């Protein structure tokens, strides 16, 4: 098929690679405009942009698709289908209508649960037993389109980073399958009464509130790992907590209970497994403790 690919972050790269490996013709890649970062504020292309250039595919990065000129340029590509994976821009109706088979999206949840920007984070945070990928045909609403294929995986004790990588690969496989069966797949309408929403993660959410139950905080730690990273303050220093385990002890919330940095919560306690000091790489608890004196009764705020 002749495909327009639309994606921006690392999550989308496996799908782009899978489409190329499957032998599809890539008419163009759309990605968000390069950002400016580092010394000198040099332009840095998105992961999809960089990968497309390696594959020698034309890359377009308009700031918006609302203008008539951009919509006309999109239509002149005469694509059979547009494949979208975490593109980051809303698609106006003329864009949705331009390809023969419309626009198909790789979404990181089992729709209609977790429509929106942060489905992987929210599934972990809520304690869902499983999550997955939905391949859907896009329409004007936010992740409301009819579903074509699904794949599920247990959440277990995975972090967002771990689930992100797993679901990126699953999404790539399912999209290739969906395109191979595009003329025979039966679309299933979503039940809007079952919909939940996954708003973008704010940095303010990442500060640990030790008055919450330990089970809730352990999920938050995994949900926000590696980004933005749950954090607390110890002896005036901000510490990121990237993985924690439950501890069967209790005490005053926010109090360090032992020399292993077990911290009391509203009910129960959590013990760090992986931490990160500002400007330092992530480290295991034993490595952290070798350079940081921790004693019972300290406050973790």
KAQUIKA-V238043 format. One record per pair of residues at least 24 apart in sequence whose C-alpha atoms are under 8 Angstrom apart, sorted by sequence separation. I is the first residue (numbers start at 1). J is the second residue. D is the distance in Angstrom with one decimal. If there is no record, write none. Layout:
BEGIN
i={I:I}
j={J:J}
d={D:D}
END
This chain:
BEGIN
i={1:2:3:4:5:6:7:8:65:71:74:75:108:109:110:130:131:150:206:207:208:246:247:2:3:4:5:6:7:64:65:108:109:129:130:149:203:206:207:218:245:246:260:4:65:66:107:108:116:129:130:218:244:245:34:65:106:107:115:116:128:129:201:218:244:245:29:31:33:106:107:115:218:244:245:28:29:30:31:32:33:105:106:107:115:149:243:244:260:27:28:29:30:31:32:33:65:105:106:148:243:244:26:27:28:29:30:31:32:104:105:112:124:215:241:242:243:16:28:30:104:105:112:214:241:242:243:104:105:241:242:261:13:103:104:133:241:242:260:261:13:102:103:124:132:240:241:259:12:102:111:124:135:239:240:258:259:9:10:133:134:148:239:240:258:259:263:8:9:10:13:133:148:239:240:257:258:8:9:121:135:148:238:239:256:257:258:8:110:120:135:147:148:238:256:257:7:8:110:146:147:255:256:257:96:110:146:147:211:255:256:96:120:135:146:147:210:211:255:256:120:145:146:210:255:256:145:254:255:93:144:254:93:254:92:144:28:91:27:214:214:27:213:214:218:212:213:214:215:217:210:211:212:213:214:32:210:211:212:213:214:31:32:210:211:213:214:30:32:108:160:108:159:160:235:107:158:159:160:161:234:235:106:157:159:160:161:234:235:159:160:234:159:233:234:232:233:106:232:15:4:12:11:12:4:11:2:3:6:122:2:3:4:5:6:7:8:9:1:2:3:4:5:6:7:8:9:112:119:1:2:3:4:5:6:7:8:111:112:119:1:3:6:7:8:112:115:118:121:6:7:113:114:115:116:117:118:112:113:114:115:116:117:118:112:113:114:115:116:117:118:111:112:113:114:116:159:125:210:127:209:126:208:125:124:125:124:125:124:125:124:123:122:121:120:121:11:15:19:11:14:15:18:22:14:18:12:15:16:11:15:19:14:15:18:15}
j={25:26:27:28:29:30:31:32:89:95:98:99:132:133:134:154:155:174:230:231:232:270:271:27:28:29:30:31:32:89:90:133:134:154:155:174:228:231:232:243:270:271:285:30:91:92:133:134:142:155:156:244:270:271:61:92:133:134:142:143:155:156:228:245:271:272:57:59:61:134:135:143:246:272:273:57:58:59:60:61:62:134:135:136:144:178:272:273:289:57:58:59:60:61:62:63:95:135:136:178:273:274:57:58:59:60:61:62:63:135:136:143:155:246:272:273:274:48:60:62:136:137:144:246:273:274:275:137:138:274:275:294:47:137:138:167:275:276:294:295:48:137:138:159:167:275:276:294:48:138:147:160:171:275:276:294:295:46:47:170:171:185:276:277:295:296:300:46:47:48:51:171:186:277:278:295:296:47:48:160:174:187:277:278:295:296:297:48:150:160:175:187:188:278:296:297:48:49:151:187:188:296:297:298:138:152:188:189:253:297:298:139:163:178:189:190:253:254:298:299:164:189:190:254:299:300:190:299:300:139:190:300:140:301:140:192:77:140:77:264:265:79:265:266:270:265:266:267:268:270:264:265:266:267:268:87:265:266:267:268:269:87:88:266:267:269:270:87:89:167:222:171:222:223:298:171:222:223:224:225:298:299:171:222:224:225:226:299:300:225:226:300:226:300:301:300:301:175:301:85:77:85:85:86:79:86:78:79:82:198:79:80:81:82:83:84:85:86:79:80:81:82:83:84:85:86:87:190:197:80:81:82:83:84:85:86:87:190:191:198:81:83:86:87:88:192:195:198:201:87:88:194:195:196:197:198:199:194:195:196:197:198:199:200:195:196:197:198:199:200:201:195:196:197:198:200:243:216:301:219:301:219:301:219:219:220:220:222:222:223:223:223:223:223:223:224:164:168:172:165:168:169:172:176:169:173:168:171:172:168:172:176:172:173:176:175}
d={6.0:5.9:5.6:5.2:4.7:4.6:5.3:5.9:8.0:6.2:7.6:7.4:6.0:5.0:5.7:4.2:6.4:7.6:4.4:5.1:5.9:4.6:6.3:6.1:7.4:5.9:6.1:5.9:7.7:7.3:7.9:4.8:6.2:6.0:4.9:7.0:6.2:6.2:6.1:7.7:5.5:6.3:8.0:7.5:6.8:6.4:5.6:6.6:6.7:5.6:7.8:6.0:6.3:5.3:7.8:6.9:6.8:5.2:6.9:6.7:6.9:6.9:7.9:6.6:5.5:6.4:6.8:7.2:4.8:6.2:6.3:5.5:7.1:4.3:6.7:6.1:6.1:5.8:6.4:5.2:6.5:8.0:5.0:7.6:7.7:6.9:6.3:4.8:7.7:7.7:5.0:4.8:4.8:5.0:6.9:6.3:7.8:5.6:7.0:7.2:5.3:6.8:7.0:7.6:5.9:6.2:5.6:7.8:6.8:6.7:5.4:8.0:6.9:7.1:6.7:7.6:5.0:7.9:7.3:7.9:5.6:6.3:7.5:6.7:8.0:5.3:7.2:4.6:6.3:6.3:5.6:6.5:7.0:5.9:5.8:6.5:4.7:7.4:7.4:7.7:5.6:7.1:5.5:7.6:6.5:5.6:6.5:5.4:6.7:7.5:7.9:7.3:7.7:6.8:5.0:7.9:5.1:6.2:5.5:7.0:7.8:6.3:5.9:6.4:6.2:6.1:7.3:5.7:5.4:6.8:7.2:5.9:6.4:5.1:7.9:7.9:4.6:6.3:6.2:5.8:7.1:5.0:7.0:6.9:7.1:5.0:7.8:5.1:7.0:6.2:6.7:5.4:6.6:7.0:5.3:6.2:6.2:7.0:7.8:5.5:5.0:7.9:5.2:8.0:7.1:7.3:5.2:6.3:5.5:5.8:5.1:6.9:7.1:7.6:4.5:7.0:5.4:7.3:5.9:6.1:6.9:7.1:6.0:5.2:4.9:6.6:7.1:5.9:6.0:7.8:6.8:5.1:6.6:6.1:7.2:8.0:7.9:7.5:6.4:7.9:5.4:6.9:5.7:6.9:7.0:6.0:4.7:6.0:8.0:7.9:7.0:5.4:4.8:4.7:5.3:7.0:4.6:4.1:7.2:6.6:5.2:6.4:7.1:6.1:7.8:7.9:5.9:7.9:7.8:6.6:6.2:7.8:4.3:5.2:7.9:7.7:6.8:5.8:6.6:6.3:7.9:7.5:5.9:7.6:7.7:5.8:6.0:6.7:7.7:5.9:7.1:5.1:7.8:5.6:6.7:6.3:5.0:7.1:5.6:7.7:8.0:5.2:7.5:6.3:6.3:7.2:7.9:5.4:7.2:5.9:5.2:6.0:6.6:5.8:6.1:5.9:7.6:6.8:8.0:5.2:5.3:4.6:4.9:4.7:4.9:6.1:7.7:6.0:7.9:6.1:6.8:5.5:6.3:6.1:6.3:5.3:5.1:7.3:6.7:5.3:7.5:7.0:7.8:3.8:7.1:6.9:7.1:5.1:7.9:5.5:7.4:6.8:6.9:6.2:5.7:5.9:5.9:6.2:5.1:5.0:4.8:4.9:5.6:5.3:4.7:4.9:4.6:5.7:6.0:5.2:6.7:7.4:6.8:7.0:5.0:7.7:7.9:7.5:7.9:6.8:8.0:7.6:8.0:5.1:6.2:5.2:7.5:7.6:7.0:5.4:5.3:8.0:7.0:4.7:7.7:6.6:6.9:7.3:7.8:7.1:6.3:7.4:5.9:7.2:6.0:7.2:6.7:6.7:7.6:5.2:4.0:6.4:5.7:7.5:6.9:7.3}
END
